[in-house]
Amino acid sequence: MLDTLDAAAVRRWCAGGLVALKRHQGEIDDLNVYPVPDGDTGTNMVLTLTSAQQALAMDLGTLPEDGPTAHAHALRLMARGALLGARGNSGVILSQILRGFADAVAAVPVVRGRELAAALRDGTAAAYAAVARPVEGTLLSVVAAAAHAAERADSDDLCAVARAAAGGAAHALARTPEQLPALARAGVVDAGGRGLCLLLDALVEVVTGERPQRPAPAPRPVRPPATAVRETGSEDYAYEVQFLLDAGPEAVARLRAELAALGDSLVVVGDGSAGTGTWNVHVHVNDVGAAIEAGVVAGRPHRISVTRFADQAAPVPPAVAAEGRAAVVVAAGAGIAGLFAGEGATVVPGNPSIGELVDAIRATGAARVVVLPNDPDTQAVASAAAREAHGLGVKVSVVPTRSPVQALAALAVRDPARRFEDDVIAMAEAAGACRYAEVCYARREALTVAGPCRPGDVLALVEGEVHLIGSDLTDTCAAVVDRMLGGGGELVTLLWGADAPDGLADAVRAHVGRRWPFVEVQAYPGGQPHYPLLVGVE
């Protein structure tokens, strides 16, 4: 049993946590409220911690005399590796937990029970700060409960506090279905929270020499309709407000709360300076005056920009050199990657890490870069990469595309003659005006809002929700296009996947020609996995 958490223990914790995550990777991936084939929280957490372990392995174990303590150095390496390797929302949040943990012990000579509790509290704060709209019943609730249990133990005994934290996390995980209706309807616990429990149990094993014995989450029952909605901005707000702000962290924290109450799509990114720093503020609101006034109260706002979404394009400002800008696009599939490359974009393979996106941003050599993530789970990775790139002197804006068809619409309206910020707004508007659908085969039995499905059924998802369940792929693809065009549209984009049968796109194109003769259809080989067809309607 250990009295303190030293550098060797940190390394064993990282290695043991990675082994546990790999052992339960499939189980965590399966804790997914959708029956579609891309639930990958376990995979993302494994890849994130793998990067952390690689960072530790590359360290030569030498420290300068005036450097940090050995345990602080090891934790910083672990946190930095996790950050650069973070994939998906779960990976980003995990990296922030480790960063807060490392920051808390940076100046602490030894890590005993109370220091561990403080580190968990700082890790919790960092995790919540990384999410614009925290949702309880998720990984956030589980880490908060672990920190609370550790503080409640009120002891210098490292083993006792580690056990308390892991126990608190386990109890919180069991309660996640009570906090998040989507989990209750799906009959599962939160996937990210399950992964964190495994990491905390690995920490207990390192410091006590004993592996906690806990039952695995109950198997998924047949469940009532799943109606979880993927995160998105609301159309209820008419104005976009952006400004730079010189202010301190406390004032910015208050500003975040005020702006969150005024609107949505809130992003506040700092330059990492100690004390008063410069922050980039972005929010969608109806009350422009209140948003700017909140900035004045917080500090010194400058370069204020207000855009009314209903307006046409503003007068074109002086041209900006095209070579000073670039686009980085995430793409899964050789055909889709080729389309983006043809539009002059730098392409990054699907499910990238933060480090891979930062490398791609830097490789463009541009001072201003727009990133198109093309997947809801990659948006958090893209935002974190944008913050990293900002510290390197590159201005990065993330257009929250959720499908490759939206990215194609966004890239089509790029104009280097526009001011960069206005160009980003135009791209975001074009992406938002493109409705998207995905057609795939169900991986598991479930009850969805469209009715029950069984493995092998054809699912058509519109904007992330199951709208149709069928038995024939071509018929279901045609039906979902009909449903989307029923709401209007002039252009249909079809991207057929790697496993699509021959003639699928031609059959759907012919159907549209018969049923919707005045609608233009563009079809391309996408080569994407999992989804035989992606559909965009503009």
N, C-alpha and C positions, 0 to 999 in steps of 0.2 A: 504494500500500500504506500502511496506517495503522500508526502506532506506538502509538496509544492509542485506546480506545473512547470517543469524545466523544458529546455529546447528539445531534448531527446523525447520527452513525453509528447510534445507538440507533434513531432515527426511520426511517432507511433499512432497518435490520434488521427492524423490525416490518413495514414496508411490503413488503419483499422476502419475508419469511416468509409473509405473508398471500397474496401472489401465488402462491408455491409451493404452499401448502396448497390454494388454490382450483384450481390446475392439476391437482392430484392428488386432489382431493376424492372423486371417484367411485371411484378406485382404492382409496383408504383405506376408504371405506364398504364396499367389496366384500370387504375382508379380515375376513370375519365367519364364525365357525364354524357359524352356523345358516343354513339356506336360507330363513329368514323375511324379510319385506320391511322390517325396521326396523333394519338395521345402519347406524349413522350416526356412527361415530367421526370420520370426515373432516369431516362437516357440523358436528359439535359443536366440533371444533378450529378450524374456519374462523370460526364464530360467536364463539368465545372470543377469538380474535386480532383479529377485527373490532372487538370492544368495546375491546380494548387500543389499537388504532389510533385509534378515535374519541376515546378519552381523551387521546391525544397531540395529536390535531388540535384539540381544544377548548382546549388550553393556549395562553395568550397569549404565552408565551416570556419572561415577566418573573419575576425571582427577587428576594426581599428580600436585602439585603446580608448579613444573618446567617443566610440559609437554606442549604440543601444545595447541593452543586456542581451544575452544569448537567446532567452525565451522570447523577448520582444522582437528580435531580429527574425526568428523562425516564424512567428505569427504574422509579421509583416510580409514575409515572403509568401506564406500560405494565402494571405488575403489578396496580395497583388496577383498571384498566379490565378486565383479564383476569379478575380475581376476580369483579367484579360481572356480567360477561357470561358467566361459565363455565357450560357446559352439559355434562351427562353426566360420568362418571368421568374421562374423558380430559381434559375441559376443566378440571375441578377440580384435577387433578394438575398440568396445565400451569400453571395460575395459581399454584400453590404453588411450582413451580420458579422462576417469574419473581419471586415474592415473596422467596424465599431469595436469588436473584441480586441483587435490588435492596437487600436488607438488608446484604448482604456489602460492597457498594461505597458504602454511605451516607456513610462517613467517609473514603473513599479519595480522595486528590486527583487521581490519574490511574489509569486502568485499562490496565495492560500485561498481559503474558502470565501472570505469577504471580497477579495480581489476578483475571484471568479464571478461572484454575484454582480459586482459592479461592471465587469466586462460584458456579461450577458445583458445587463440593462442598457449599456451603450450600444451593443449590437442590435438590440430591439429598436432603439431610437433611430439608428442609421437605416434599418430596414423600413420603418414607417416613413422616414423622410424620402426614401427612394420611390415611393408610390404616391402619385398625385391624389388618388381617392382610395385610401385604405379600406379594405373590406374585411370584416370579421368573419371567422369561420375558415380562415386560410392559414398559410404558413405564418403570417403576421401574428395571429392569435396564439399560435403554438409557441413561438419564441417569446412572446410577451408573458405567457403563463410560466414558461421555464424561468425567466428572469424573476418574476414575482415569487415563485417558489424558492428560488435560490436566496433571495433577500429575506424571505420569511424564516429560513433556516437560521439566520443570524449567528453564524459560526465561522471560526477560522479553520475548521476541519474541512480540508479540501474534499475528502471522500464523501462526507455528509452533504456538503453543498452540491456536489456533482450528482449524487443520488437524488436529492430533492429536485434539482432542475430537470433531470430526465423524467422523474415521476410526474412533475407538474406538466411537462410537455405531453406525456402519454395521456393524462386525464383531459387536457385541453383538446388533444386530437380526437378523443372519443366524443367530445361535445361539438365538434365542428358541424355535424349534420343539423344540430339544433340551432346553430347560428346562421347557416347558409341554406336556404330552402332548396337550392339546386342540388346540394349534396343529399339532403333528406329524400328528395324525389328520386335521386339516382341510387339511393341505398349504399352510399360509400362515404368514407372519410376523405379529408383533403389530402391530395397526393403530395404536395410540397411539405405539408406538416408531417406526413408519414416519413418522408426522407429526413427531416430534421430530427425526429425522434430517434432514428437509426444512428445519426451522428452523435447525439447526446448519449445514447447507450454505449457507443464506442468510446466516448470520453470516460464514462464510468468504468468500463472494462480496463482502460489504460491506468487510471488512478487507483482502482481497488483490486485489480487482478481478477475480478469476477464479472461474468457477463450477465446483465439483467435478464430475467426470464419474463417475457411479456407475450401474451397471445397475439397472433397476427390479426389484423382487422377481419371482421366477419366477411365471408364471401358475398359477392353482389347478388341480391335477390332480383327476381323479375320486378320491375319498378313502374310506378305511375309515370305520366308524361313528363319528360325533361324539358324545361323551358328556360334553361340558363341562357343568358344573352351575353355575347361577347362585348367587351368594352368598346365604346365608340363615342364620339362627340355628338352633342345634340343639335338639332336644327332650330332650336328655340331661340337662339341668340343671333342678333343681326350684325354685330360689329366685332371686328378683330382689333384688339389693342396690343401694341408692342412698344416697349421702350427699354433703354438701358438705365440701370439704377445704381448709383453709388450709395451703399448702405452697409450696415453691420449685420451679422447673422441674426441677432435677436429681432431687429426691425423687419428683416426679410421673413422671419418665421411668422410674425404677426400679419405681414402683408399677404403671405400665402393663404392664411385663414380667411382674411377679408375677401380676397379675390375668389377663393373657392366658393364663398357664399354668394358672389355676384354672378358667376357664370361657370363655364366649363372649358375643356381643352387647355387647362392651366399648366404652363411649364415655366419654372424659375430655375435658371442654371447660373451658377457662380463660377468665377475664375480661380477659385481655390486659395485666394489671398487670405492671410490672417487679418483679423480686425475688419476694418472697412474695405470692401472689395467691390468689384463691378459685377452686376447681375443682369442677365438677359431675361426680360419678363414678357410673357405671351399669354393672352387670355381672350376668350370669346364672351362678350357681355351684351346686354341691352343698354345699360347705364354707363356710357363712356366717361362722363364726368366723375362718377364715383370711383371708377377704376383708376383714373389719373390722379384724383385726389388722394386715394390710398397710397399711390406711389410718392406723392409729395410729402405725406406724413411720414413715410418710411425713410426717405432720404432725398437724394437729388436725381430726379428722372431727367433723361435727355434722349435725343433722337426718338422722340415720340412719334408713333405712326398709328393712324386709325383708318381702317378700311371697312366700308359698308359692303356686305356681301352682295347686295342686290344691284350695286352699281356696275356699269360697264368698266372696261379697263381705263385706268387713269391715263392722262397724257404721258407719252413716252419720254422718260428722262434721257440725258446723254447716254450714249452707248457705253457698255462695259466690255472690255476685251473678252472674247469668248474663251481664250485660253486661261483666263483667270477663274473659270467655273468648271465644275464637273458634276456628274451624276454617278452615284454608286447604287446598284440595284441588286437585291438578293433574288436568286433564281434557282429553282430546282427543275432541271430538265434541259437537255442540250438545245432543243429547238427554241425554248423560251430564252435561254441565254443568248442564242444567236440573234433573236429579234432585238433584244436590248442592246447588244453590241452594235447592231446595225444602226441604232439610234444614237450611237456615240457614248454609251454608258459603260462604266466599269462594272463587270459582273462578278458577284461573290456567290459561291455555291450555297444551297439551302441550309438552314439551321446553323448560321455562322456563330462564332464566338465574338465577344467584344474586341479581342485582340485582332482577329481576322478582319473585322470591319475597319478598325483603326488603321491597320496596315494598308487596306485598300484605299481608304481616304487619303492617307499620306502619299500613296503611290501615284495618285492622280496629279500631284504637283500643283493643284489648284488652291487658291486662297479661300474660295467659297464652294462648298459642296452640298448637294442635296442628296439625301439617302431615302431610298424607297424600299421598305422592309418586306412588303408583299405577304405578310402573315401576321395575325394578331400577336402571336407569342414572340415574334422577332422584334416587335416594336420597342419593348423594354431594352433589348440588347442594342438596338439602333440608338436609342436615346442615351444610353450609357456611353456608347462609342462617341456620340456627338460631344458629350461632356469631356471625354478624354482628349478628343481632337482639339477642342477649344483651348485646353491647356497647352497645346502644341502650336497655337497661333492660327488654326484653321477654323473658319466660321462654317458650321454645319447646321443645316435645317433638315428635320425629318418630316417627310410627307407621309402620313399614316396610312399607306396603301395596305389593303388586307388581301389582295389577290393580284396576280400578274396582269390581269386585264385592266385593273385600275391603274397600274403603273404604265401600261402602254398608252392609256388615255392621258395620263399626266405628262409623259415625255412628248406626246404629240403637240402640246401647246407651249413647249419651252421656247423662250425668245431671249437671246442674249442681249437684245437692245433694251430690254426692260431692266429696271433696278432689280437686284437679286431678290430682295424681300418681296417685291411685287410679282416676280416670276414664280417664287415659291407659293404665293397665294393663288396664282392662276393654276399652277399644277395641282394644288390641293383641291381647288374647286372642280377641276376636270375629273380628278379621281373620285371625288364625292358624288359627281353626277353620273358615274358609271356604276350601275347595279351589277352585282356578280352572283354567280351560282357555281356550285361544284357538284359533280355526279360521281358517286363511288359505290362500292359494295359494302354492306354492313359487315362488321367483324364480329358482332356479338348480338345476342338477343336483347331487345329493349322495347320499352313503350315510349314513343316519341309523341310530339304534338300532332304528328300526321297519322298516328296509329301504331300498332305493334310491328316490329320488324324482327326478322330472324337472320342468322348468318347467311350471307349470300344474296340477300335482297338488294335491290338497287335503290339507293337513297339519292334524292336530289335536294341539296341544301341551297337556300336562297339567303344571302347575307348571313350565313352561319347557322341558320335554323333549318331543320328537316321540314320540307314542304310536301314532298311526294315520296311514296314508297311503291316500287314496282317490281316486276319480275323480268321484264325485258329491257335491256340497256337502251336500245335505240328508241323505243316507245317512250321511255321515261325521259330521255334527253329532249325529245321533241316536245313532250308535255311541259317540261319546266321552261323551255323557251317560250311556249305559248303563254304560260302563266306570267312570265316577265313582260312580254310584249303587250299583254292585256292592260298593263299600266302605262303604256306609251313607249315609244322608242323608234329611232331611225336607223341605228347601226347595231348589228349583232357581231360580236367577235367570238370565234370558237377556237379553242386550243385543245387538240386531242393528245391524250397521254401515251406513255410508253406501252401500256397494255391494252390500248383501245383496239377493237377489232377493225380489220380493213373495211373501209367504206362508211364508218360511223359518221365522220364529218360530212361526207357527201350526202348521206341520207338525211341528216338534220338540215343541211343547206337546202336540199330539194323540198323538204317539208315547209321550211320558211318561205321559199319561193312560191309554193302553192297557196299557203294560208295567209301570208303577209307579203303580197307582191311588191309593195312600195318600200320595203325594208331592205337595206343593203346588208350583205353578209360577207364577212372576212374570216377565212379559216386558215390556221397555221398548225404545223406539227409542233406541239409543245414538248413532248417527251417527258412530262412530269410523272413522278411515281404516284401510286395510290388512286389518282383521279383520272378516269378515262376521258373526261371532258370538263373543261372550264368554260364558262359562258360569261360574256360581258354584254350589257345592253346600255346604249347611250341614246 
